[in-house]
Amino acid sequence: MGNSKSHAGQEFCSQFLPEEQAEINRLFDALSSEQHGSNTSPGSFSLEALKSHVGDALPPEMVGRLYDGMRRADPPGRAKGPGEGVSRVQFTVSLSHLLKGSSEEKSLMVLRMISAAEGPVKAREVSKFTEDLVGSVVHVLNYRQELRGWTQKKAPGSPTSVQVLAAHLFSEMKLQDGEKLLGPQRLDCDCGHTVIEDWVFRAPHVAAFLSVVIHRGFLLLHPPLSLATLVPERQVDQGGEFESVLDVLSVIYINSHLPRMLQHGWRLLFSSELHGHSFAQLCGHITQQGPCVVLLEDHDGHVFGGFASCSWEVKPQFQGDDRCFLFSVSPSMAVYTCTGYNDHYMYLNHGQQTIPNGLGMGGQHSYFGLWIDADFGKGHSKAKPTCTTYNSPQLSATENFQFQKMEVWAVGDAAGTQLAKSNKSVLDADPEAQALLEISGRSRHSQGLREAPDA
């Protein structure tokens, strides 16, 4: 048994580069040298040693889950004594599964982190694990000061973004019969290895979050895991005091659905809080600025919006392409992509008497999936039962809504945006002059930034 165990350790060690394995060995040596008054057997480390090393970087619940998962990384049928800690082989195997493993190997670790029992776990246990995992990501990013300008908001009296995102990830799970785990009555269903493996594959955030927890919680492996496309850098010209309607988890969720080339940075173009409740100001700040994300918070606290894949232009025709989508952030998280039914992706018009004036995405005139009226502060989200362009339901609390907060963020390479702006009219430097020109019916011919489709 000892030889086979050593062979297993060598097999899993081979998944790491030599310098990575050396770092893992150094961490294990440091952990196993800490006694903390435990009865842990030689050549292993205890839960107390792991907690001491991690400190406040991770919540205690997640440290306990990681330790239990590692400690259970044993060949089938081998009983573990109560005084035994985590051995070098178990440590290496566990990190190999979590950081470099397949969906099957990652799901095996998830099961070990949830329960010591062999076989299926209850759906409610998976739900609790998911919430712990999402909460740990926010915790460690905040602790390591890597929120990249975003905040960790706590809205009193409503579900937190941790609960909302965890619920969304959990909703991606399907039982073996293909049914989703919807409704509280399904929480007692059994979830075996095949179900968990399919879930880990179907919901890539699970693997990504496990990686963040390990890398940032243990400060393991250099160069460190890049967060550039997970948490986009927040840029606000007016200073860092601006509080967005989004927190870091909401941004992570929306950002993950953008074309990869656009995921590294968000730059604020317009905020009703900073620039006023003016449709002319909105048009002046967002036109010819490249791909961007539009956000609204209605009076009932629903947060929703859309991704515009191309520069906005004031004109009476629909624009954009099939990379556009609508989304909801609160009270639930969801993304709604194009159906192919029509090409009514984006619409922006102002100063016309015979056709609607406002900003819209999806659907048709007077019946948009998302509409902001030129009479700023009013809008609608109509879907009976869904928007034809995006298959989205009603995003707002009421079909016709009012809002106080609107934001538009340019996404992607700000330097590329600046290069595109350098080729435009001097009017682009003055949003009010630009908007007035468009309102007067005199169209501009400057060419906006166009992103190539995501490969």
C-alpha positions in Angstrom: 0.0 0.0 0.0 2.9 2.4 0.8 4.4 1.9 -2.6 1.1 2.5 -4.4 0.6 5.6 -2.3 4.0 7.0 -3.2 3.4 6.2 -6.8 0.1 8.1 -6.7 1.9 11.1 -5.2 4.5 11.0 -8.0 1.7 10.8 -10.6 -0.1 13.9 -9.2 3.2 15.8 -8.7 3.8 15.5 -12.4 0.9 17.8 -13.1 2.8 20.7 -11.6 5.9 22.4 -13.1 9.1 21.6 -11.1 9.1 25.1 -9.6 5.4 24.8 -8.7 6.0 21.5 -7.0 8.9 22.9 -5.0 6.7 25.7 -3.8 3.9 23.3 -2.8 6.5 21.2 -0.9 7.8 24.2 0.9 4.3 25.1 2.0 3.6 21.6 3.2 6.9 21.6 5.2 5.9 24.8 6.9 2.4 23.5 7.7 3.7 20.1 9.0 6.3 21.8 11.2 3.6 23.7 13.1 2.4 21.6 16.1 -0.1 23.8 17.8 -0.4 21.2 20.6 -2.1 18.7 18.3 -1.6 14.9 18.2 -1.1 15.0 14.4 1.1 12.1 13.2 4.5 13.0 11.8 4.7 14.0 8.2 1.3 15.6 8.2 -0.4 18.8 9.3 -3.5 19.6 11.4 -6.5 21.8 10.9 -5.0 24.2 13.5 -1.8 24.5 11.5 -3.8 25.3 8.3 -5.9 27.9 10.1 -2.8 29.5 11.6 -1.2 29.8 8.1 -4.3 31.2 6.4 -5.2 33.5 9.2 -8.1 35.8 8.4 -7.6 35.5 4.6 -10.4 32.9 4.4 -13.6 32.3 6.4 -13.1 29.5 9.0 -15.9 27.5 7.3 -14.0 27.4 4.0 -10.7 26.5 5.7 -12.4 23.6 7.4 -13.9 22.4 4.1 -10.5 22.5 2.4 -8.9 20.6 5.3 -11.6 18.0 5.3 -11.4 17.6 1.5 -7.7 17.1 1.7 -7.9 14.7 4.6 -10.4 12.5 2.7 -8.2 12.2 -0.3 -7.5 8.6 0.3 -7.8 5.4 -1.8 -11.3 3.8 -1.4 -11.6 1.6 1.6 -8.7 3.1 3.6 -10.0 4.2 7.0 -8.4 7.3 8.5 -7.5 7.4 12.1 -8.7 10.3 14.2 -5.2 11.5 15.0 -4.0 11.6 11.4 -3.7 14.9 9.6 -3.1 15.7 6.0 -0.1 14.0 4.4 2.1 15.3 1.7 0.5 13.0 -0.9 -3.0 14.1 0.2 -1.9 17.7 0.0 -0.4 17.3 -3.5 -3.3 15.2 -4.8 -5.9 17.7 -3.5 -4.1 20.8 -4.9 -3.6 18.9 -8.2 -7.4 18.2 -8.4 -8.4 21.7 -7.4 -6.0 23.7 -9.6 -5.2 21.5 -12.6 -7.7 18.7 -12.5 -10.5 17.7 -14.9 -14.2 18.3 -14.1 -14.2 14.8 -12.7 -11.3 15.4 -10.4 -12.6 18.8 -9.2 -16.1 17.3 -8.6 -14.5 14.6 -6.5 -12.8 17.3 -4.3 -16.1 19.2 -4.0 -17.8 16.0 -2.7 -15.0 15.5 -0.2 -15.4 19.1 0.9 -19.1 18.7 1.4 -19.3 15.3 3.2 -17.3 12.5 4.7 -19.9 10.0 3.6 -19.3 7.9 0.6 -21.9 8.3 -2.2 -24.4 11.1 -3.0 -24.9 14.2 -1.0 -28.1 16.2 -0.5 -28.8 19.1 -2.8 -29.2 21.4 0.2 -25.6 20.5 1.2 -24.4 21.5 -2.3 -26.4 24.8 -2.0 -24.6 25.6 1.3 -21.2 24.7 -0.1 -21.9 27.1 -3.1 -22.8 30.0 -0.8 -19.7 29.3 1.3 -17.5 29.3 -1.9 -18.9 32.5 -3.3 -18.6 34.2 0.1 -15.0 33.1 0.4 -14.1 34.7 -3.0 -15.4 38.1 -1.9 -13.8 37.6 1.5 -10.3 36.8 0.2 -10.4 39.5 -2.5 -11.4 42.1 0.0 -8.7 40.8 2.5 -6.0 40.9 -0.2 -7.2 44.3 -1.4 -7.8 43.0 -4.9 -11.4 44.3 -5.5 -9.8 46.5 -8.2 -11.9 49.6 -7.4 -15.2 47.8 -6.8 -17.0 47.4 -3.5 -18.4 44.7 -1.3 -21.9 46.1 -0.8 -24.4 44.8 1.7 -28.0 45.9 0.9 -30.0 45.8 4.1 -33.3 43.8 4.0 -32.6 42.1 0.6 -30.6 39.1 -0.4 -26.9 39.8 -0.7 -25.0 39.4 -4.0 -23.3 36.3 -2.4 -26.7 34.7 -2.0 -27.9 35.8 -5.4 -24.9 34.5 -7.3 -24.7 31.3 -5.3 -28.4 30.7 -6.1 -27.7 31.2 -9.8 -24.7 28.8 -9.8 -26.7 26.2 -7.9 -29.6 26.6 -10.4 -27.2 25.4 -13.1 -27.2 21.9 -11.5 -29.2 19.2 -13.2 -30.2 15.8 -11.9 -29.4 12.7 -13.9 -32.9 12.8 -15.4 -32.1 16.3 -16.8 -34.4 18.1 -14.4 -33.1 21.3 -12.7 -33.1 21.6 -8.9 -35.8 24.2 -8.8 -38.0 24.8 -5.7 -37.3 24.0 -2.1 -38.9 20.5 -2.4 -35.9 19.5 -4.5 -33.3 20.3 -1.8 -33.6 16.8 -0.4 -32.7 15.2 -3.8 -29.5 13.1 -3.9 -26.6 14.5 -6.0 -24.0 11.9 -6.9 -20.6 12.2 -8.5 -22.0 12.3 -12.0 -24.4 15.1 -11.2 -21.6 17.1 -9.4 -19.2 16.6 -12.3 -21.8 17.8 -14.8 -22.4 20.8 -12.6 -18.7 21.7 -12.3 -18.4 21.5 -16.1 -21.7 23.4 -16.7 -20.9 26.2 -14.2 -17.2 27.2 -14.8 -17.4 29.8 -12.0 -17.2 26.9 -9.5 -13.7 25.9 -10.7 -12.6 29.5 -11.1 -13.7 30.4 -7.6 -12.0 27.3 -6.1 -8.8 28.4 -7.8 -9.1 32.0 -6.5 -9.6 30.6 -2.9 -6.5 28.4 -3.1 -4.2 30.9 -4.8 -5.2 34.0 -2.8 -6.0 32.2 0.4 -2.7 30.3 0.6 -0.7 32.8 -1.4 0.4 29.8 -3.4 2.3 29.7 -6.7 4.1 32.5 -8.3 3.6 34.4 -10.6 0.2 34.7 -8.9 -3.1 33.8 -10.6 -4.1 36.7 -12.8 -7.4 38.3 -11.9 -7.4 40.6 -15.0 -10.3 38.9 -16.8 -12.2 37.8 -13.6 -12.4 41.2 -11.9 -12.1 44.1 -14.4 -10.3 47.2 -13.3 -12.7 50.0 -12.4 -11.9 53.4 -13.9 -13.8 56.5 -12.9 -12.4 59.8 -14.1 -14.3 61.8 -11.4 -12.4 60.0 -8.7 -12.8 56.8 -6.6 -15.6 58.0 -4.4 -18.3 57.1 -6.9 -20.5 54.2 -5.7 -21.8 52.1 -8.5 -25.1 50.2 -8.4 -22.9 47.1 -8.9 -20.7 45.4 -6.4 -17.7 43.1 -7.2 -19.7 39.9 -7.5 -22.3 41.5 -9.9 -19.4 42.8 -12.0 -17.7 39.4 -12.0 -20.9 37.8 -13.2 -21.6 40.3 -16.0 -18.0 40.5 -17.1 -17.7 36.7 -17.5 -20.3 36.9 -20.4 -18.4 39.6 -22.3 -16.1 38.8 -25.2 -12.8 37.9 -23.6 -10.9 40.8 -25.2 -13.2 43.2 -23.4 -13.0 41.7 -19.9 -10.0 43.5 -18.4 -11.4 47.0 -17.7 -14.6 49.0 -17.2 -14.5 52.8 -17.6 -17.4 54.9 -16.5 -19.0 56.9 -19.4 -22.2 58.1 -17.9 -23.8 58.2 -14.5 -27.1 59.9 -13.7 -25.7 60.6 -10.3 -22.6 62.4 -11.7 -23.9 63.8 -15.0 -27.5 64.5 -14.2 -30.9 63.2 -15.3 -30.5 64.3 -18.9 -31.0 62.2 -22.1 -28.9 64.8 -24.0 -26.1 64.2 -21.5 -26.5 60.4 -21.9 -26.2 60.6 -25.7 -23.3 62.9 -25.5 -21.3 60.7 -23.2 -22.0 57.2 -24.7 -22.0 57.7 -28.5 -18.9 56.5 -30.5 -17.3 55.0 -27.3 -17.1 51.4 -28.3 -18.7 48.4 -26.6 -20.3 49.2 -23.3 -22.6 47.9 -20.5 -25.8 49.8 -19.7 -27.2 49.5 -16.2 -30.4 50.6 -14.5 -31.8 50.4 -11.0 -35.6 51.0 -10.8 -37.5 52.4 -7.9 -38.2 48.8 -6.6 -34.6 47.9 -6.4 -34.4 45.7 -9.5 -31.0 46.0 -11.2 -30.7 45.1 -14.9 -29.3 46.2 -18.2 -27.7 45.2 -21.4 -24.4 44.8 -23.2 -24.0 46.8 -26.4 -21.3 45.1 -28.6 -20.8 48.2 -30.8 -20.6 51.9 -30.4 -23.9 53.7 -29.9 -25.0 56.0 -32.7 -27.9 58.4 -32.7 -29.9 57.3 -35.8 -33.4 56.0 -36.6 -32.3 52.4 -37.4 -31.5 49.4 -35.3 -27.8 48.7 -34.8 -25.4 46.3 -33.1 -24.9 42.5 -33.7 -25.6 39.2 -32.1 -23.0 39.5 -29.4 -25.4 41.9 -27.6 -27.3 40.6 -24.6 -29.7 41.6 -21.8 -29.1 40.7 -18.2 -30.5 40.9 -14.7 -28.5 41.3 -11.5 -31.1 41.7 -8.8 -33.2 40.2 -7.4 -31.8 37.3 -9.5 -28.8 36.9 -11.9 -29.3 35.8 -15.5 -28.1 36.6 -19.0 -30.3 36.5 -22.0 -28.6 36.1 -25.4 -29.9 36.6 -28.9 -32.5 34.3 -30.4 -31.9 35.0 -34.1 -35.6 36.0 -34.5 -34.7 39.5 -35.5 -31.7 42.0 -35.5 -33.2 44.6 -33.2 -30.2 44.5 -30.9 -29.6 48.2 -30.1 -31.5 51.4 -30.8 -30.7 55.1 -29.9 -32.7 58.0 -31.3 -33.3 61.6 -30.3 -35.1 64.6 -31.8 -37.5 62.8 -34.1 -41.2 63.4 -34.3 -42.5 60.3 -36.0 -40.5 57.5 -34.3 -39.7 56.8 -30.7 -37.0 58.8 -29.0 -34.9 56.9 -26.5 -32.5 54.1 -25.9 -33.7 50.5 -26.5 -32.5 46.9 -26.7 -34.5 44.1 -28.1 -38.1 43.7 -29.2 -39.6 46.5 -31.3 -40.8 50.1 -31.2 -43.0 50.7 -28.1 -42.3 47.1 -27.0 -38.7 46.8 -26.1 -37.0 44.3 -23.8 -35.2 47.3 -22.3 -36.2 50.9 -23.0 -35.0 54.2 -21.5 -37.3 57.0 -22.7 -36.0 60.4 -23.9 -38.2 61.8 -21.1 -35.4 60.7 -18.8 -36.2 58.7 -15.7 -38.9 56.6 -17.4 -38.7 53.3 -19.2 -40.3 49.9 -19.9 -39.4 46.3 -20.1 -42.1 44.4 -22.0 -42.2 40.7 -22.6 -45.3 38.6 -23.2 -44.0 36.1 -22.4 -40.4 37.0 -23.5 -38.6 39.5 -25.6 -38.3 38.3 -29.2 -34.7 39.4 -29.7 -33.2 38.1 -26.5 -35.8 35.7 -25.0 -35.7 37.8 -21.8 -38.6 38.1 -19.4 -39.7 41.4 -17.9 -36.5 42.7 -16.2 -38.0 45.5 -14.1 -40.4 45.1 -11.2 -43.2 46.7 -13.2 -43.6 46.8 -17.0 -43.5 50.5 -17.1 -40.9 51.7 -14.5 -39.2 54.8 -13.2 -35.5 54.9 -12.2 -33.2 57.2 -10.3 -29.9 55.5 -11.2 -28.4 54.8 -14.6 -24.8 53.9 -15.5 -23.0 53.2 -18.7 -19.5 51.6 -18.7 -17.2 51.3 -21.6 -15.5 47.9 -21.6 -12.3 46.7 -23.0 -9.1 48.5 -24.0 -9.3 52.2 -23.0 -6.2 53.0 -25.1 -8.0 51.6 -28.2 -11.0 53.8 -27.4 -8.7 56.9 -27.1 -7.1 56.0 -30.5 -10.5 55.9 -32.1 -11.5 59.2 -30.5 -8.4 60.9 -31.9 -9.8 60.3 -35.4 -13.1 62.1 -34.7 -14.4 65.6 -34.8 -13.4 68.1 -32.1 -17.1 68.0 -31.2 -16.5 64.7 -29.5 -14.6 66.4 -26.7 -17.8 68.3 -25.8 -20.6 65.9 -25.0 -23.3 68.7 -24.9 -22.2 70.1 -28.3 -22.2 66.6 -29.7 -25.7 65.9 -28.4 -27.1 69.3 -29.6 -25.7 68.6 -33.1 -27.5 65.2 -33.1 -30.7 66.7 -31.8 -30.7 69.2 -34.6 -30.8 66.4 -37.1 -27.3 67.0 -38.5 -25.7 63.5 -38.5 -22.0 63.0 -37.8 -19.8 60.8 -39.9 -16.9 60.1 -37.6 -16.1 56.4 -37.4 -16.5 54.7 -34.0 -14.5 51.9 -32.5 -15.5 48.5 -33.7 -14.4 45.4 -31.8 -13.6 42.3 -33.8 -15.8 39.3 -32.9 -14.5 37.2 -30.1 -12.6 34.2 -31.5 
